[in-house]
Amino acid sequence: MDSIRLVIVAVGGQGNLLASAVLGEAALLSGVEVKMSEIHGMAQRGGVVESAVVFGPARSTIISDGEADVLMGFEPSETLRALKKCSPDTVVITNLAPLPPFTVTIGRGKYPELETLQELIRKKCARLISFDAVALAKASGNVLGVNIVLLGALIRTGLIPIPPESLKAAIENRTKKAFLESNLKAFELGYGAADGIAAAG
């Protein structure tokens, strides 16, 4: 198989690193070669956290500008900020629930309109899958399950060579027992959300 390059961007505390770990384990369970790297930034202060995951043969986990096959964003403005990683062939998956930075909260910055944000993203990629992942996480019974919701959407696209069963097994291995049921439901809701968007498109 050819290598597939995935960039994940999030704000500290959104579970980016757990999502990467689940993906890595699911890849190993599926017999898919995988390499990962992370840039932690100021995660404890709401800073940006970026992960690079490369599936298949690759010498490096570095994903240069324009090289991402898939960009997955946990926060819409961070997805927009990471667009430099995309090419006209990239598929972008993003949560649409904003988590405004401190500068916006204190009135020293302006958050982009979501419609404008989506239009800017669409112009730079092959396909955009966007939805409110926070609402689906709440529906699953765990508001912190945004990361698992987005993993469900990612797997549904078929772009990553991991079957749903392997991803669910990795969730079971990596999730605390108290959150297992809600995380499995979050996965299914994200999977279904991407399915509905694909049908509409």
BAFI-3210 file (N, C-alpha, C; in Angstrom, 3 decimals, decimal comma, padded with zeros to 6 digits):
// residues 201
n [1|2|3|4|5|6|7|8|9|10|11|12|13|14|15|16|17|18|19|20|21|22|23|24|25|26|27|28|29|30|31|32|33|34|35|36|37|38|39|40|41|42|43|44|45|46|47|48|49|50|51|52|53|54|55|56|57|58|59|60|61|62|63|64|65|66|67|68|69|70|71|72|73|74|75|76|77|78|79|80|81|82|83|84|85|86|87|88|89|90|91|92|93|94|95|96|97|98|99|100|101|102|103|104|105|106|107|108|109|110|111|112|113|114|115|116|117|118|119|120|121|122|123|124|125|126|127|128|129|130|131|132|133|134|135|136|137|138|139|140|141|142|143|144|145|146|147|148|149|150|151|152|153|154|155|156|157|158|159|160|161|162|163|164|165|166|167|168|169|170|171|172|173|174|175|176|177|178|179|180|181|182|183|184|185|186|187|188|189|190|191|192|193|194|195|196|197|198|199|200|201]
n.u [000,834|000,361|001,785|-000,169|-000,929|-001,753|-002,818|-003,477|-005,097|-005,582|-006,833|-005,198|-006,190|-008,332|-008,051|-006,415|-003,993|-004,745|-006,451|-004,590|-003,085|-005,006|-005,536|-003,006|-002,750|-004,938|-004,122|-001,906|-003,239|-004,543|-002,559|-001,199|001,437|002,651|003,547|004,188|004,115|004,295|003,503|003,523|003,177|001,707|-000,009|-001,339|-002,313|-004,276|-003,125|-002,036|-002,128|-000,532|-000,614|001,081|000,396|001,426|000,507|001,441|004,328|007,030|009,675|009,836|008,068|007,490|005,321|005,126|004,230|001,384|001,356|-000,406|-002,723|-005,062|-006,654|-007,515|-009,451|-009,983|-010,989|-012,521|-011,197|-008,544|-008,330|-008,589|-006,270|-004,358|-004,420|-002,368|-001,072|-002,482|-003,396|-004,885|-005,979|-006,553|-008,548|-010,626|-011,611|-013,615|-014,479|-017,183|-017,745|-016,883|-013,974|-013,105|-010,063|-008,087|-007,603|-009,845|-011,823|-011,291|-011,848|-009,957|-009,588|-011,093|-013,358|-013,550|-016,375|-018,376|-019,443|-017,934|-015,422|-015,684|-016,033|-013,554|-011,949|-013,017|-012,205|-009,578|-009,221|-010,030|-012,362|-014,693|-015,669|-017,776|-019,073|-020,964|-019,205|-019,120|-021,773|-022,542|-020,837|-021,866|-024,344|-023,557|-023,077|-020,785|-019,171|-016,537|-015,856|-015,279|-012,989|-013,216|-015,598|-014,791|-012,879|-014,562|-015,831|-013,602|-012,812|-015,056|-014,819|-013,170|-010,638|-008,456|-006,617|-007,992|-010,191|-013,519|-013,848|-011,290|-010,658|-012,564|-011,754|-009,304|-010,180|-011,426|-009,176|-007,729|-009,312|-010,650|-012,634|-014,986|-015,633|-015,963|-018,388|-019,669|-017,739|-017,657|-020,192|-019,903|-018,093|-019,718|-021,674|-020,162|-019,266|-021,713|-022,462|-020,617|-021,315|-023,881|-023,318|-021,797|-023,748|-025,448|-023,823]
n.v [-001,202|002,310|005,044|006,789|009,914|011,483|014,336|015,570|018,058|019,930|021,485|021,810|019,376|018,299|015,681|014,757|013,274|010,822|009,975|009,611|007,525|005,488|005,166|004,302|001,839|000,483|000,309|-001,429|-003,702|-004,290|-005,042|-003,070|-001,016|001,646|004,967|007,532|010,923|013,708|017,124|018,862|021,458|024,121|022,484|022,262|024,736|025,300|025,404|024,674|021,330|019,056|016,199|013,796|011,165|008,424|006,046|002,891|002,302|004,389|006,708|008,696|010,590|013,144|015,488|017,518|020,882|020,838|018,094|016,411|013,768|013,492|015,756|016,224|018,006|019,076|021,419|024,175|026,651|025,969|023,948|025,449|026,982|025,057|024,524|024,818|022,436|021,010|019,834|020,226|017,705|016,764|015,421|016,897|016,721|018,087|019,241|021,379|022,876|025,694|026,555|029,134|031,059|032,553|035,246|035,994|035,640|037,694|039,844|040,792|039,734|038,286|035,753|033,673|033,633|030,723|029,818|031,233|030,263|027,539|027,785|028,796|026,616|024,661|025,612|024,926|022,213|018,764|017,694|018,374|017,369|018,247|018,859|019,167|017,951|018,030|018,098|015,512|014,051|014,719|013,491|010,884|010,484|011,360|014,224|014,665|013,059|013,908|013,407|010,665|010,578|011,935|010,135|008,066|009,240|009,545|006,855|006,012|007,290|005,675|006,214|005,629|002,705|000,933|-001,258|-000,863|-002,651|-003,107|-000,588|-000,255|-002,292|-001,273|000,991|-000,238|-001,332|000,919|002,587|003,687|001,657|002,863|004,681|003,286|002,325|004,746|005,775|003,908|004,315|006,972|006,637|005,241|007,202|009,233|007,845|007,397|010,056|010,950|009,186|010,053|012,602|011,917|010,615|012,738|014,302]
n.w [000,000|-000,572|001,279|003,723|004,865|007,813|009,523|012,708|014,483|017,458|020,469|023,586|025,924|024,575|023,841|021,779|021,853|022,948|020,913|018,843|019,945|020,068|017,333|016,484|017,828|016,737|014,094|014,328|015,225|012,908|011,261|009,908|008,981|010,965|011,870|014,251|015,463|017,736|018,478|021,285|022,312|024,231|025,895|028,375|028,764|027,001|024,558|021,158|019,981|017,994|015,948|013,957|011,857|010,111|007,860|006,545|004,362|005,174|005,618|007,432|009,961|009,452|008,149|005,632|004,504|002,437|002,119|003,488|003,446|004,770|006,927|010,214|012,393|015,697|016,565|015,063|014,203|014,514|012,674|010,345|010,601|010,166|007,488|005,679|005,540|003,726|000,405|-002,890|-003,038|-000,540|002,123|004,489|007,834|010,276|013,544|014,367|016,584|018,291|020,228|021,612|021,628|024,301|023,688|022,203|024,098|025,927|024,413|022,596|020,183|017,228|016,517|013,667|011,412|011,199|008,773|006,895|007,548|006,833|004,080|003,300|003,904|002,176|-000,311|-000,413|-000,365|-001,271|-000,252|002,313|005,492|007,882|011,115|014,198|016,580|019,321|020,170|019,450|021,069|023,586|023,294|023,380|026,001|027,145|027,291|026,784|024,733|022,137|020,603|020,044|018,635|016,300|015,382|014,633|012,401|010,755|010,249|008,870|006,390|004,927|004,142|005,683|006,270|008,151|009,675|011,125|013,283|014,322|015,254|017,260|018,991|019,780|021,134|023,292|024,517|025,244|026,761|029,855|031,989|032,943|030,976|028,682|027,439|026,674|024,961|022,882|021,895|021,100|019,008|017,160|016,665|015,456|013,205|011,953|011,441|009,525|007,532|006,911|005,866|003,672|002,166|001,663|000,102]
ca.u [000,000|001,041|001,644|-001,283|-000,471|-002,837|-002,472|-004,549|-004,858|-006,538|-006,437|-004,859|-007,314|-009,384|-007,861|-005,672|-002,973|-005,453|-006,908|-003,424|-002,731|-006,028|-005,285|-001,790|-003,022|-005,842|-003,309|-001,134|-004,186|-004,930|-001,376|-000,797|002,597|002,258|004,523|003,505|004,873|003,414|004,002|002,632|002,880|001,306|-001,248|-002,030|-002,860|-005,163|-002,332|-002,277|-001,468|-000,580|-000,080|001,260|000,291|001,681|000,173|002,138|005,780|007,494|010,940|009,737|006,720|007,331|004,357|005,406|003,106|000,853|001,542|-001,398|-003,839|-006,233|-006,492|-008,638|-009,366|-010,895|-011,484|-012,587|-010,192|-007,265|-008,370|-008,282|-004,868|-003,505|-004,690|-001,118|-000,687|-003,356|-003,286|-006,214|-006,459|-006,720|-009,873|-010,598|-012,694|-013,485|-015,525|-017,626|-018,020|-015,706|-013,380|-012,389|-008,849|-008,150|-007,664|-011,241|-012,591|-011,100|-012,220|-008,824|-009,537|-012,413|-013,436|-014,124|-017,706|-018,231|-019,714|-016,748|-014,357|-015,891|-015,799|-012,101|-011,410|-013,461|-011,429|-008,203|-009,157|-010,897|-013,649|-014,813|-016,691|-017,822|-020,273|-020,778|-018,795|-019,409|-023,168|-022,578|-020,182|-022,859|-025,367|-022,985|-022,999|-019,479|-018,840|-015,113|-015,664|-015,149|-011,921|-013,701|-016,578|-014,058|-012,293|-015,631|-015,984|-012,395|-012,868|-016,148|-014,408|-012,453|-009,335|-007,454|-006,779|-008,306|-011,623|-014,167|-013,669|-009,979|-010,708|-013,333|-010,909|-008,311|-010,892|-011,592|-007,873|-007,157|-010,296|-011,022|-013,892|-016,114|-015,940|-015,964|-019,687|-019,919|-016,794|-018,112|-021,353|-019,359|-017,549|-020,828|-022,326|-019,288|-019,318|-022,992|-022,483|-019,870|-022,115|-024,964|-022,744|-021,408|-024,974|-025,971|-022,938]
ca.v [000,000|003,597|005,675|007,732|010,871|012,103|015,361|015,835|019,276|020,116|022,347|021,004|018,907|017,717|014,244|014,449|012,244|009,549|009,598|009,092|006,229|004,532|004,904|003,503|000,464|-000,113|-000,022|-002,629|-004,819|-004,561|-005,411|-001,924|-000,291|003,000|005,789|008,688|011,923|014,730|018,409|019,082|022,864|024,484|021,721|022,495|026,093|025,465|025,586|023,739|020,031|018,517|014,855|013,288|009,708|007,956|004,636|002,314|002,510|005,773|006,846|009,769|011,022|014,564|015,785|018,901|021,626|020,306|016,641|015,630|013,149|013,779|016,668|016,094|019,081|018,997|022,774|024,701|027,643|025,274|023,284|026,502|027,363|023,969|024,283|024,784|021,030|020,393|020,039|020,105|016,316|016,413|015,387|017,547|016,402|019,013|019,584|022,756|023,557|026,515|026,693|030,385|031,299|033,561|036,597|036,245|035,719|039,006|040,903|041,299|039,007|037,960|034,395|033,694|033,064|029,323|029,653|031,731|029,312|026,340|028,137|028,897|025,256|023,976|026,101|024,441|020,754|017,997|017,395|018,772|016,734|019,120|018,693|019,495|016,729|018,186|017,674|014,046|013,545|014,841|012,465|009,583|010,408|011,833|015,421|014,615|012,057|014,512|012,722|009,365|010,908|012,251|008,891|007,362|009,869|009,234|005,471|005,891|007,767|004,620|006,704|004,999|001,260|000,301|-001,578|-000,416|-003,616|-002,884|000,669|-000,512|-003,092|-000,359|001,809|-001,083|-001,507|002,189|003,372|003,253|000,918|003,764|005,454|002,414|002,307|006,039|005,946|003,082|005,009|008,152|006,153|004,938|008,458|009,886|007,024|007,676|011,444|010,989|008,427|010,930|013,671|011,297|010,366|014,032|014,846]
ca.w [000,000|-000,504|002,591|003,918|005,879|008,576|010,500|013,668|015,259|018,539|021,577|024,745|026,725|023,736|023,654|020,561|022,062|023,088|019,571|018,120|020,526|019,629|015,910|016,369|018,252|015,750|012,918|014,645|015,259|011,520|010,494|009,086|009,497|011,371|012,584|014,821|016,215|018,310|018,949|022,421|022,534|025,596|026,007|029,633|028,764|025,868|023,349|020,064|019,991|016,633|015,774|012,597|011,815|008,751|007,683|005,410|004,340|005,216|006,336|008,422|010,354|009,125|007,086|005,237|003,951|001,194|002,016|004,226|002,725|005,601|008,056|011,150|013,368|016,837|016,813|013,695|013,831|014,412|011,368|009,371|010,764|009,676|006,065|004,911|005,391|002,731|-001,033|-003,485|-002,929|000,878|002,745|005,799|008,775|011,395|014,499|014,151|017,854|018,584|021,548|021,348|022,400|025,358|023,113|021,832|025,347|026,568|023,481|021,816|018,922|016,694|016,011|012,313|011,218|010,824|007,341|006,191|007,840|006,017|002,675|003,124|003,906|000,949|-001,454|-000,331|-000,242|-002,166|000,386|003,718|006,324|009,054|011,932|015,610|017,281|020,745|020,356|019,386|022,282|024,657|023,060|023,738|027,453|027,610|026,529|026,446|023,683|020,808|019,875|019,563|017,583|015,075|014,888|013,924|011,084|009,987|009,791|007,895|005,070|004,217|003,704|006,527|006,087|009,432|009,759|012,362|014,366|014,935|015,993|018,484|019,878|020,342|022,122|024,475|025,160|025,685|027,494|031,199|031,960|033,198|029,771|027,508|026,759|026,027|023,856|021,769|021,317|020,421|017,738|016,258|016,273|014,490|011,997|011,302|010,984|008,265|006,578|006,465|005,046|002,407|001,414|001,222|-000,917]
c.u [000,871|000,867|000,500|-000,922|-001,654|-002,268|-003,692|-004,180|-005,964|-006,000|-006,168|-006,069|-008,424|-009,170|-007,172|-004,723|-003,594|-005,931|-005,765|-003,047|-003,720|-005,813|-004,059|-002,028|-003,928|-005,092|-002,522|-002,026|-004,602|-003,750|-000,884|000,380|002,191|003,405|003,821|004,494|003,905|004,183|003,048|002,303|002,570|-000,017|-002,028|-002,672|-003,784|-004,417|-002,615|-001,480|-001,632|000,061|000,053|001,238|000,456|001,437|000,890|003,614|006,139|008,784|010,834|008,286|006,499|006,367|004,514|004,157|002,700|000,910|000,475|-002,444|-005,150|-005,818|-007,722|-008,464|-010,418|-011,545|-011,423|-011,522|-008,798|-007,192|-008,002|-006,805|-003,923|-003,672|-003,436|-000,632|-001,430|-002,938|-004,707|-006,794|-006,777|-008,199|-009,739|-011,834|-012,552|-014,730|-015,898|-017,942|-016,786|-015,259|-012,499|-011,144|-009,032|-008,285|-009,084|-012,086|-012,476|-011,356|-011,093|-008,632|-010,953|-012,385|-014,083|-015,533|-017,565|-018,487|-018,517|-015,595|-014,478|-015,640|-014,307|-011,465|-011,761|-012,626|-010,031|-008,092|-010,120|-012,295|-013,602|-015,960|-016,711|-019,147|-019,939|-020,480|-019,060|-020,835|-023,277|-021,901|-021,131|-023,923|-024,868|-022,917|-021,677|-019,049|-017,372|-014,824|-015,565|-014,105|-012,406|-014,768|-015,852|-013,336|-013,333|-015,823|-014,799|-012,452|-013,939|-015,740|-013,732|-011,070|-008,185|-007,668|-006,987|-009,798|-012,215|-013,912|-012,330|-009,964|-011,464|-012,513|-009,850|-008,940|-011,056|-010,281|-007,359|-008,076|-010,524|-012,425|-015,110|-016,548|-016,098|-017,281|-019,946|-018,965|-017,181|-019,331|-020,891|-018,786|-018,670|-021,522|-021,475|-019,279|-020,597|-023,076|-021,759|-020,634|-023,224|-024,471|-022,353|-022,641|-025,541|-025,142|-022,998]
c.v [001,255|004,189|006,672|008,616|011,604|013,126|015,588|017,088|019,454|021,163|021,435|020,653|018,260|016,241|013,844|013,270|010,866|009,069|009,002|007,700|005,148|004,164|004,006|002,058|-000,244|-000,509|-001,303|-003,865|-005,241|-004,981|-004,316|-001,220|001,143|003,673|007,053|009,646|012,991|015,997|018,847|020,546|023,147|023,813|022,038|023,883|026,342|025,707|024,500|022,456|019,440|017,145|014,544|011,771|009,273|006,450|004,108|002,660|003,991|005,834|007,842|010,042|012,496|014,709|017,261|019,573|021,030|018,800|015,805|015,048|013,429|014,750|016,527|017,124|018,956|020,348|023,528|025,722|027,021|024,469|024,275|026,870|026,314|023,695|024,229|023,355|020,352|020,699|019,979|018,696|015,890|016,375|015,960|017,139|017,358|019,075|021,044|023,505|024,358|026,409|027,941|030,546|032,439|034,969|036,976|036,453|037,087|040,167|041,461|040,545|038,685|036,554|034,425|033,090|031,640|029,081|030,097|030,758|028,075|026,607|028,221|027,518|024,538|024,369|025,489|022,925|020,082|017,813|017,815|018,021|017,509|018,953|019,031|018,214|016,814|017,730|016,152|013,424|013,606|013,763|011,075|009,378|010,875|013,016|015,451|013,638|012,610|013,774|011,398|009,550|011,136|011,030|008,055|007,905|009,532|007,822|005,294|006,350|006,674|005,022|006,060|003,486|000,501|-000,008|-001,115|-001,355|-003,419|-001,616|000,476|-001,324|-002,216|000,564|001,017|-001,237|-000,227|003,017|002,814|002,660|001,828|004,520|004,589|002,465|003,616|006,254|005,098|003,714|006,256|007,766|005,915|006,219|009,218|009,163|007,332|009,092|011,567|010,261|009,305|012,043|013,125|011,058|011,657|014,605|014,066]
c.w [000,000|000,890|002,586|005,096|006,496|009,546|011,389|014,443|016,282|019,503|022,768|025,583|025,915|023,415|022,371|020,755|022,274|021,723|018,761|018,620|020,096|018,159|015,722|016,740|017,256|014,488|013,158|014,681|013,850|010,660|009,572|009,744|009,829|012,109|013,052|015,456|016,681|018,625|020,045|022,664|023,994|025,917|027,269|029,692|027,576|024,573|022,329|020,278|018,594|016,596|014,292|012,668|010,357|008,703|006,444|005,430|004,299|006,019|007,481|008,768|010,043|007,947|006,750|004,697|002,604|001,072|002,718|003,280|003,444|006,696|008,932|012,254|014,449|017,139|015,484|013,320|013,731|013,118|010,278|009,412|010,160|008,186|005,208|004,708|004,235|001,300|-001,608|-003,396|-001,500|001,266|004,150|006,594|009,944|012,268|014,269|015,443|018,261|020,042|021,464|022,215|023,390|024,798|022,688|023,083|026,001|025,611|022,644|020,498|018,475|016,118|014,624|012,279|010,677|009,333|006,510|006,343|006,952|004,537|002,380|003,060|002,608|-000,263|-001,521|-000,322|-001,201|-001,586|001,845|004,371|007,634|009,784|013,376|016,390|018,777|021,042|020,343|020,596|023,467|024,524|023,433|025,250|028,016|026,752|026,114|025,298|022,283|019,972|019,283|018,488|016,262|014,511|014,139|012,521|010,184|009,415|008,718|006,500|004,253|003,754|004,466|006,492|007,396|009,463|011,083|013,541|015,083|015,762|017,310|019,487|020,539|021,381|023,421|025,242|025,804|026,586|028,893|031,152|032,118|031,946|028,530|026,747|026,017|024,854|022,649|021,093|020,556|019,059|016,728|015,771|015,259|013,152|011,214|010,756|009,649|007,165|006,013|005,564|003,676|001,518|000,852|000,088|-002,195]
res [m|d|s|i|r|l|v|i|v|a|v|g|g|q|g|n|l|l|a|s|a|v|l|g|e|a|a|l|l|s|g|v|e|v|k|m|s|e|i|h|g|m|a|q|r|g|g|v|v|e|s|a|v|v|f|g|p|a|r|s|t|i|i|s|d|g|e|a|d|v|l|m|g|f|e|p|s|e|t|l|r|a|l|k|k|c|s|p|d|t|v|v|i|t|n|l|a|p|l|p|p|f|t|v|t|i|g|r|g|k|y|p|e|l|e|t|l|q|e|l|i|r|k|k|c|a|r|l|i|s|f|d|a|v|a|l|a|k|a|s|g|n|v|l|g|v|n|i|v|l|l|g|a|l|i|r|t|g|l|i|p|i|p|p|e|s|l|k|a|a|i|e|n|r|t|k|k|a|f|l|e|s|n|l|k|a|f|e|l|g|y|g|a|a|d|g|i|a|a|a|g]
***
